[in-house]
Amino acid sequence: MVRRFADLAHRDPAASAILAPDGSLLLRRSDLLARSQGLAGQMQAHARPGDTVVLSLGNSWECVAAFMAARSAGLGVALVDATAPAGELERCAGTVGARAIVTRSTAAGAGSAANGGAVTIRGRAGATTALPPGTAVLKLTSGSTGSPQAVALSIRQVAADTVQIIRSMGLRGTDTTLAAIPITHSYGFGSCLMPLLLIGAPLVFPDSTLPAALLAALRGADVVHFPAVPAMIRALAALPDLPRLPRLRLCLTAGAPLDPGDAASFRARTGVKVHVFYGSSECGGITFDHTVGDVSEKGRVGTPLWRVQVDVVGEDGRPCPPGAEGRVRVCSPAVALGLVPPPQGEDPISGRNFTTADLGVLDHNRHLTLTGRAGAALNVAGKKVHPEEIRRIIEALAGVHAAVVVGLPDERRGDLVAALVATDPAAGLTEANVLAHCRAHLAPYKLPHRLVLVRELPRSDRGKVKREEVVTMLRAPRR
């Protein structure tokens, strides 16, 4: 990856690598390469080739340069969210046996653009961790138990994912990318950072993720490629002065279901279609909506990327017929080496195959629609209840944007069904309305015992629902 960028920098050293939100040049390719070489020397004081470092930096040229530095020094890179507190950083570092942690410095005057001084590299002692041979990049997740778990990838797998994305979406080296999603997360890593390193597509980091700042960068830097999450699309579409965006050719959304109404509103205002993209940390990009029409159905995520095969399989592991629901299984050159630590139960990764926890349906044209998540059913007074069934019923009610259904522990009944429901205030929905809708479509034991209406579900920067916050909100005393 770094050698490829070095080749690009040597061919055209003056080409833009990092732009400011107003479109002005911050770093040329040669500048970025030089900054990374300076940081590589600092990292080598703490780690040797083959060791692993944790990289926890916000979107910035320092984050890009630090990643390049680690890889050029022969180090594995574990990507951790920049907002992770010290305790979580240490747990992640322990999971992968990291020898150093790279974070943003808080020292006065540490932001010198001349030497990468805004970066702090701290050595770390501790036991090493056995990683799959060939591990180059580790994507940290919370795992199925809530403890840190890493997805281990080789250079070949990372490159395969990037090439599949570039070829499927028609990205070019001159396409300026607005990096508004964290590049230490899987989506931002594959859609923003890697295209810069492999084909030289320059990055723009917005001043913030507020809609006004996103719009300023989209216009000021003539952005061509905008990987977003649904909340960004909704917020931008709500701006009163949202203009046409003729330079924006590829607008993506991933991480959560896109509301068709938000996509239609954004297109009507800007003239730009929003393409749905579906992927996973364990295998990179999976499907892409390459059609020219508007998003017609919530959960519809397009057809497989180039070189990616997608099946929907039943409990016996055999492909389901078109129209039948099952687990989404992916076969791709980008499927990870494995998980660290290895899962205690069934391993979802087998060679080039990855069985996701997502439920979906394939039609006769190989268009995939996601219908929910596979998982343990709730035990409600001895009866099995599937949260996804309840979620789908609630979301079918007009005025409901999204819902999440969980089980709250109860000494007498086992689990209590609880639902956090995001509604449109203009719809005037009440808890009674939602419960009446549920009663018309669900057996009594499946009805939510606890129901809370909100404007928005709590989501991460990637658009993922924060389940811990959901549970906290559902457990809070009623006002």
Secondary structure as UniProt FT lines:
FT   HELIX           2..11
FT   TURN            13..14
FT   STRAND          16..19
FT   TURN            21..22
FT   STRAND          25..28
FT   HELIX           29..43
FT   TURN            44..46
FT   TURN            49..50
FT   STRAND          52..55
FT   HELIX           61..72
FT   TURN            73..74
FT   STRAND          76..79
FT   TURN            82..83
FT   HELIX           86..96
FT   STRAND          100..104
FT   TURN            108..111
FT   TURN            113..118
FT   STRAND          119..123
FT   TURN            133..134
FT   STRAND          137..141
FT   TURN            143..145
FT   STRAND          149..153
FT   HELIX           155..169
FT   TURN            173..174
FT   STRAND          177..178
FT   TURN            183..184
FT   HELIX           186..188
FT   HELIX           189..193
FT   HELIX           194..199
FT   STRAND          203..204
FT   HELIX           211..220
FT   TURN            221..222
FT   STRAND          225..228
FT   HELIX           230..237
FT   TURN            240..241
FT   TURN            246..247
FT   STRAND          250..253
FT   HELIX           260..270
FT   STRAND          274..280
FT   TURN            281..283
FT   STRAND          284..288
FT   TURN            298..299
FT   STRAND          300..304
FT   TURN            306..307
FT   STRAND          309..313
FT   TURN            315..316
FT   TURN            322..323
FT   STRAND          325..331
FT   TURN            333..334
FT   STRAND          338..340
FT   STRAND          349..350
FT   TURN            351..352
FT   STRAND          353..362
FT   TURN            364..365
FT   STRAND          368..373
FT   STRAND          378..380
FT   TURN            381..382
FT   STRAND          383..385
FT   HELIX           387..395
FT   TURN            398..399
FT   STRAND          400..410
FT   TURN            411..413
FT   STRAND          414..423
FT   HELIX           425..427
FT   HELIX           431..441
FT   HELIX           444..446
FT   STRAND          450..454
FT   TURN            461..462
FT   HELIX           467..475
//
